[in-house]
Amino acid sequence: METRNLIGYSYLPQLGNKFKAVDPSLGTDLPGDFYAASMSEADAAVNLADKAFEIYRNVGKAKKAAFLRSIADGILAIGDDLINRAMAESGLPGPRLQGERARTTNQLYMFADLLEEGSWVEAIIDTAIPDRQLLPRADIRKMMVPIGPVVVFGASNFPMAFSVAGGDTAAALAAGCPVVVKAHPAHPGTSALVAEAVKKAAEKNGMPEGVFSILYDDGYAIGEALVKHPKTKIVTFTGSFKGGMALVKMARERDEPIPVFAEMGSINPVILLPKALEKRAEELAQLSASITTNAGQFCTQPGLLIAIRSEGLERFKKALATAIADVNSATMLTPGIWANYNKLSGSIATNKAVSIIAKSDKVNTANINQGAAVVTEITAEAFLADEKFKEEVFGPYSMLVVADDKAQLEQVVNSLQGQLTASVMAEKDELPEYKNITDRLASLAGRVILNGPPTGVEVGNAIQHGGPFPATSDSRFTSVGTSSIKRFVRPVCWQNWDEDLLPDELKINNPLNIWRLFNNQWTK
Amino acid sequence: METRNLIGYSYLPQLGNKFKAVDPSLGTDLPGDFYAASMSEADAAVNLADKAFEIYRNVGKAKKAAFLRSIADGILAIGDDLINRAMAESGLPGPRLQGERARTTNQLYMFADLLEEGSWVEAIIDTAIPDRQLLPRADIRKMMVPIGPVVVFGASNFPMAFSVAGGDTAAALAAGCPVVVKAHPAHPGTSALVAEAVKKAAEKNGMPEGVFSILYDDGYAIGEALVKHPKTKIVTFTGSFKGGMALVKMARERDEPIPVFAEMGSINPVILLPKALEKRAEELAQLSASITTNAGQFCTQPGLLIAIRSEGLERFKKALATAIADVNSATMLTPGIWANYNKLSGSIATNKAVSIIAKSDKVNTANINQGAAVVTEITAEAFLADEKFKEEVFGPYSMLVVADDKAQLEQVVNSLQGQLTASVMAEKDELPEYKNITDRLASLAGRVILNGPPTGVEVGNAIQHGGPFPATSDSRFTSVGTSSIKRFVRPVCWQNWDEDLLPDELKINNPLNIWRLFNNQWTK
């Protein structure tokens, strides 16, 4: 494993502070020495990315697609070493990481396909009308162009899919933007293995040096330097509200403010309607899996359940308590995340207004940093009285808010801040009665789900993973799916431009055979 | 003329500080008393807009389209009173304002057509695949939904097209967002006349009260209150860098940060290539019109000409000097804009590195606030040495930067900040030689023009009016054309949702007959 900082095609001498990866289930160091990058290395990485941009932005779609596919192939070629290292660094189980690896490579293949299809550039052509009344119309043609170097922060909870060659990197590279990754210090080895695959793919496909770099740091200095670098144009981040907003603030205060796509906290409310509870309380208690899988360390984990007091709800609570009691504790990603989980869930549980209604009985004492599931209950009245109950508790925790009636249920929903997801568990015939509330969910969240858990984010064309502040820093974009490429581009139009000099996407005869809005008609 | 502040369908008692509109060509007060709105009125206007939003967002596209068309019809019905008032308030000539009125109403009709066609919502449908390997695929369907109340700041230089019912308002209303206008104090009467037309159209078409309000203020307090109001979701602004950034800063510092679409300064470089100068120096000198029309008070006015020293350039300068000498001075929009123009252009002209190469000889002394055209010259070396030459001088001013050679020309282009537009005047056969430079223009600007002036912004599908910072606060959006509707929407996806409860745009049988990406195929 090559653990050195990587700028373009060169691994750097190891000069900074040394740090090691830690196995969170044991607290022991893992093999491999990592060294914090220096300020001048951060500077050099972005400068090289900027230089690469001038070439990479003009690399044809077939070559870019081949590059993305090579990265995916390279990741698969690492084999079990990658899964084993990721398991050791994250505490996540093997099958989950195998699934995550498939998701990661599928994302790269998906963007390769998107590039080859080509219509994603949103080409629009209005041809000239020289004899238009009053004023002639000029020939104007518009399409999306890449913006420039992107700094990608690896996320702790997806060591592959939201990390070195995860969705952000795949989308940025597909868009035509070079990437500098700030590796997450909780999984530097996983990062290093994937980074090597990206480097090899770039070299093999003749990509300009600097299209990809990766820097390590167990502190904040390198991340800050990368965000503040004048040639950095975009930042992506998945993590806590505090971390995301720190980056947003830095990016705003630059001479040239730049966008930060930060996916931050979300408690993903799940509304349980009365008839559904009455009819299938026990089935609904299977939400326990969505609450607790992988120690609940998902941005779409359901941290809030909302229902009206009823006999069905009592049955649901009972079934949920049984299910949760049976859930094994799981290693959390880092000691910090574990400590924070215990602090937050513990502090809420000691609140007088709160009672514990479900708790895992199966705490693994052979390992450390064990997140044990807890579900609490609170009245709607008490919930509405204190904003702190709306804060995310990252981990296998959820709170059931019990309303007296429909009006109070609506009040609770209306009190919520922006969310990634909002779900409703309902019988079909009770939905019209709650239309007020279900309509409201589209204002609240980026994804609205009927009769399903919020976890398990589909990667595709229609997915929206992003929601109103504070769930993300920009609700107009998604960080998952093909549309996530839009974070890295902006429109440019060419007026009266020379046909030969225009990008192929905008040539009249449509050599790339893409869908375009041509004189107000969608054609291909 | 109804001069009172308007919230929803109610004109308010006049309680605040009184102010009058001023004829900038004479310095005299115009008829009509306007009163600054109060803080509580600003609060009430946004609250009512938020209330209206819950209804207006669900108003069908046919009704919204009829509403927009009614506004346009109402504006036309005001007749000469509107043109005369706008002339008196802005100093702009009648034909220009007639053209601007046509543009304003055409924008409203254009958005009505866009709504009726319907495909702008970017509907994407991925149907369920219950038997997919590993994991079933859920049914997921995505489309754009309106975000909420928009605060529109009227712009001084387009009293109709970027004001009360201008592009911002038309696009926001089309998107489904209510609008609160902060009227520009330089043309309150024009604003009041148009606002009345909007109010009548809203009433006539049964729109929810609060879909439109307008407040007046000759200071900054009301604008600030509107931007800071927690229920305001989006702000649009066209004006100075300083003004735009003040709003951006306010919007960022809110508990819930919101986007400000500020179109700010731009000097719109025009590169004159050698062969074009050699072949048609005199024809190119017709740029004088683009520099001076309406006292150069356009955001796309060419404030910077860049060329390599040559005999052709000397001929261009001579022809430009002749043309500019013959340009009449014109009344500037406000005494403040006039004073600023004289201060900035005067201060540059007295710089030792700068010479005046063209100057209007025809200064109207019968009127005041007269902007007289000036073109200066500077060497590329001196230009590169001082950032102040890159600042916008709003008015009939341009600076010719003379490079020694192609390398220096490139250096000048590379030194520029983000622009709304960048133009090249070239012979076809010299373009390949300058490809480095012309390629660079797409990084620099939102619109790149060949052999044409940057002024005269086409309103259509393909237009991009927006560019990298500091030209605008967000280069990913346009403030002109059909795509400008995207500033007011965000995507929401529904997962496993009930067919009957989904918006029509997302129903499988496509009742609205719109273009959609359906299982990865564009279909209708």
Interface residues (C-beta under 8 A of the other chain):
Chain A: N58 G99 A102 S119 I124 I125 D126 L134 L135 R137 A138 I140 R141 K142 V145 I147 G148 V248 R252 E256 P257 P259 G418 K428 L431 K435 T438 D439 A442 S443 A445 G446 R447 V448 I449 L450 N451 G452 G456 E458 G460 N461 A462 I463 Q464 G466 P468 F469 P470 S473 D474 S475 R476 T478 S483 V489 R490 P491 V492 C493 W494 Q495 N496 W497 D498 L501 W515 L517 N520 W522 K524
Chain B: N58 G99 A102 S119 I124 I125 D126 L134 L135 R137 A138 I140 R141 K142 V145 I147 G148 V248 R252 E256 P257 P259 G418 K428 L431 K435 T438 D439 A442 S443 A445 G446 R447 V448 I449 L450 N451 G452 G456 E458 G460 N461 A462 I463 Q464 G466 P468 F469 P470 S473 D474 S475 R476 T478 S483 V489 R490 P491 V492 C493 W494 Q495 N496 W497 D498 L501 W515 L517 N520 W522 K524
